[in-house]
């Protein structure tokens, strides 16, 4: 039992130590290639320190362009349907189950 535990511990230590190695990016000639930035592309301060487009993938997700096209329609539905329903239910909270939390969220809209 001790031997098995020792072997498993040694294996885990080997795996952990192997994953912690510093693997630098190199090109075909073996030269070091510096990253676009030391900051994460998702970090809000990265806009100050680096060119985000340089760290972004070349081909963005195709549904992102669909979202750009459909965004105005979603805003129209929000103003034409959601906001009037919140206004109506705010006038008769006992009928629609409109709570103070709903009122707070509705007041936070821009």
C-alpha positions, 0 to 999 in steps of 0.5 A: 500500500505504501509503495502504491501511494509513493508511486502515485505521489511521484507520478503526480509530482512529475506531472505537476512539475512538468506542467509548470515548466516555462514553455516559450513560443519559438518560430520555425528557426528556433528564435523566441517570439515575444507575445503581443502583450503581457496583459490579457486581452480580456483585461480592461486596462489592456486597452491602455497598454497594448493593441487589442486587435493584435491579440485578437483572433483573425477571424472573429466568431460569425454570430458576432456580426449577426448580433451587430445586425440584430441589435437595433431590432432588440432595442426596438422590442425593448422599447416597444414591448418590455418598457410599456409592460413594466410601466403597466405592471408598475401601476397595478402591482397587486394584479401583476405581482410587481415587486419593489425589486422589479421597480428598482431594476426598472429604474436602473435602465438607461 
